[in-house]
Amino acid sequence: DPYIASDRRYDGVPYRRVGESGLRLPAVSLGLWHNFGDDKPLQTQRDILRRAFDLGVTHFDLANNYGPPPGSAERNFGTLLAEDFRPYRDELIISSKAGWDMWPGPYGFGGSRKYLLSSLEQSLRRMGLDHVDIFYSHRPDPETPLEETMGALHSAVTSGKALHVGISSYSAELTARAQEIMRGLGTPLLIHQPSYSMLNRWVESDEDGASLLETAAAEGMGVIAFSPLAQGLLTDRYLAGVPEDSRAAAGKSLSGGMLSDDNLARVRGLAGIAAARGQTLAQMAIAWVLRDPAVTSALIGASSVAQLEDSVGAVANLAFTSEELAAIDEFAVD
Ligand code: NDP
C-alpha cells in the first residue's frame, strides 16, 4: 500500500533550533544503529519509519557501519526512502557518519580525508541520495591531524554532498579546536553528537574547564544526545529480567555489566519518580536530556512502533520541578 503521510504530522513534536543555525530538529529524533540491519524484517523497519514521520520525527540518523552487516541500514533505508519517503525528501533531515571501521585496509577507518570522503560517496549511493543533510566525523582520530579531518568535512559541504557537518564523541577541548578550524574555513560545525543519559553524564563534567554542553553552546553548536535510554536500560524493559527479544539478550553493545544490581536499583528509583510525573521511565529519560536548552534533540532507537510511540510521548511533559531534578540526582549517577 502506498504511503501517504499524516496531515497532522506537525501537530505534536516541538522543533528546536540547532545552536545558532537556522536549522531546527525535532525534540525526538530516530537513529538506525540497531533494528534496521538485514537481521530485522523490512516490514517492521517500514512501520517504524512511517509512524515516526507521521508523529513529526523529521530526523533519521544513520552511519556507514550501521547494520548488521555494515552498510545494510543505509541500504534498507534507501529502499524505504525510494518506496515511501521520496515525495517528502525535503521534509527530512538525514544524517550519516564515518569514523569507525568500515572496510579493510588503511583507508577504511579513522579520520583521514581519503576515508571520510570515500565513505560519504558510498553512503550516498547506498541510500540513493545526492546529498545528506548532516555528515559527521564519527569519532576523534588521534592519528590524523584535526586540520585534515575538518578539511574533509569542509569539502563535503563545498562539494554539495552535505548541507551541514558535525562531530561525534569529541571532547570539549577538541570540539573548541575543531570549531576554530571550521570557522576559519567558513563552514562552522552545526552540531555535536555525544552519548548522554541519566546514567552517563560525561557531557556535564567541567573538571578540565568548560563542559562539553557549555562548549557546544558557546561555539554556537547544537547537541543531539545519543542513547538517552542507555540502550534500553532506562525503560521498563529490564525490570523483571532480560526479555529474549531485547538488545541485552542479543549480547552485543548492551553488556551484562550494565545490568548490575546497582544500576537496576537506580532504574527502579527513577521509575518511581517517572510514575509520580505521570510518565513512563523512557519518557522521563528523554525529557531529562532535553531539560538543558543546549541539547537540541534526544536521539532514540526503537525496535517496535509501540516503543517509538511511547518515547515520542515524552514531549507531552518536558518540564521538571527543582524537587524532581533533585530526586533524580539521587539515582542519576554514572
Ligand atoms: P536508546 O538509548 O534510545 O536505546 C534504544 C533501545 O531501547 C531500543 O532498541 C529498545 O531496546 C529500547 N527502547 C526504546 N524505546 C523504548 C521504550 N519506549 N520502552 C522500552 N524500551 C525501549 O538509543 P540507541 O542506543 O538505540 O541509540 C540511538 C541512536 O543514537 C542510534 O540509532 C544512533 O543513531 C545513535 N548512536 C550514535 C552513536 C555515535 O557514536 N555517534 C553511538 C550509539 C548510538 P530493544 O531493542 O531491546 O527493544
Residues whose N, C-alpha, C, O or C-beta is under 5 A from the ligand:
A	BS01	NDP	G31 L32 W33 H34 D61 H138 S168 Q193 F226 S227 P228 L229 A230 Q231 G232 T235 D236 R237 D245 S246 R247 A248 A282 L299 I300 G301 A302 S303 Q307 D310 S311
